[in-house]
Amino acid sequence: MFAQQIWRRPWKEVFAADVGREFAPNDFEITEPDEHTQRRRRQVVDEIVALTKEIMVDPMLTPESP
């Protein structure tokens, strides 16, 4: 549905060269990030979790709110 709505073509047509190919991960998935990147990633995740918790308890976002 996504490919059809966005590109007006079926998924198998858009990604014909990739369908059926063996998955080969990229280096980012294999190589551990350096210390700075790991620290920054933890910091960003902590910020996102904190924001998410604020959103989840926001009374304006309950099903009963206008």
Rosetta blueprint (number, residue, H / E / L):
1 M L
2 F H
3 A H
4 Q H
5 Q H
6 I H
7 W H
8 R L
9 R L
10 P L
11 W H
12 K H
13 E H
14 V H
15 F L
16 A L
17 A L
18 D L
19 V L
20 G L
21 R L
22 E L
23 F L
24 A L
25 P L
26 N L
27 D H
28 F H
29 E H
30 I H
31 T L
32 E L
33 P L
34 D L
35 E H
36 H H
37 T H
38 Q H
39 R H
40 R H
41 R H
42 R H
43 Q H
44 V H
45 V H
46 D H
47 E H
48 I H
49 V H
50 A H
51 L H
52 T H
53 K H
54 E H
55 I H
56 M H
57 V L
58 D L
59 P H
60 M H
61 L H
62 T L
63 P L
64 E L
65 S L
66 P L
